[in-house]
Structures are given as C-alpha cells and as structure tokens.
C-alpha cells in the first residue's frame, strides 16, 4: 500500500502511533478515490477504497467478549446486495485476521442472515431492506455500514459518503452504543459524528 506523504497530513498534529497508523491508512484509501477525468474505472476504485476502509474499521472497533466463543471463530462480514463489491472485499481481507480471527465474507440472501455476522455492509440500492435489517440486528453486536448519508440517520452505525471524489465516513455513536460496540477515539477523530434524531420536547 502506498505510504502517506507529509502533504496529506494538514494541519500537522501530534498523534500517538496508533492514531498515525489509522490516519495513514485512511488517507491513503481516500487518495485512491476516482478523479472526474477517470470515469470508467471509478466504480472499481471506489470498491477498493471502501473495502480498505472496512478492514481498518474492524481493527478499531471492539466487540463484546462473548461475541467469539472460540479462538478460531471466524470474523464474518456480510454483504447485502452489490455482489461485485463482495468480491473485491473478499480479495482485500483474504489472509488477514482480526485478533486472530480470520475473515469470512458472505453474500447475504436476506436481512435476517445479518444477525450471524460481526459486520454488515449494505449497498446503496438496498434501502428497501433497511427496516428488516435493523430489526434483525437489534440488540446484537453487529457493525452495520452503508452507503449514503441517510443510513446512519435511519439507525445504521457507519456510512460512506463520496464528496468531491473523496470517500469519507460518518459514525452514529448512539447506534454503536446500542449494539454494544466500542469504537476507538482515534477512529472517531476522523469521522463525522451523527447522533440519533430525538423529537423535540413539548414545552406547552
């Protein structure tokens, strides 16, 4: 993977090694976002960028201890919709592990299968399945990641947004808390923070 040059880190800040490593990984992925002049390969490049993000997300999120009942249990990543992306993701995480748990990328046939995963990515065209997905993973430690700004506002935990040909991400910290997931502050520093929309209090 191409290493970050100093011009990518502005304004300069002092970060602990963990934060610098994450920032480098994220900024490298962001730098791969397609340019306006390269329309043909843009989808493939975007898939690679998002797959790299998902791998790094997994490294900076803590799941409850009871999530893995065995040391050799797999870290399951489900993909709901968008079959081409699942193939790219499988290539990116192949041979890699999270705390000793090997990755297992699965193409989900229904939202209900998401409850058996540790992470689920939802394609932008699968918005009709979101109510069923959120119902299936309620009260489970599943990190849900989607496309588009509305995903986190509807109850998802993380979402990608492409702005100015750059891939960025947001985190709904309320949703993460409900799922029992602990997200590293180093990751949150690089994210747009989203909170649940609460109805205004009646002051009458």
ABEGO torsion letter per residue (X at the ends): XBBBBAAABOBBBBBBAAAAAAAAAAAAAAAABBBAABAAAAAAAAAAAAAAAAAAAAAABBBBAAABABAABBBBBBBBEGAAAAAAAAAAABGBBBGGBBBBBBBBABAAAAAABABBBBBAAAAAAAAAAAAAABGBBBBBBBBEAAAAAAGBABBBBBBGGBBBBBBBAAAAAAAGBBBBAAAAAABBBBBBBBBBBBAX
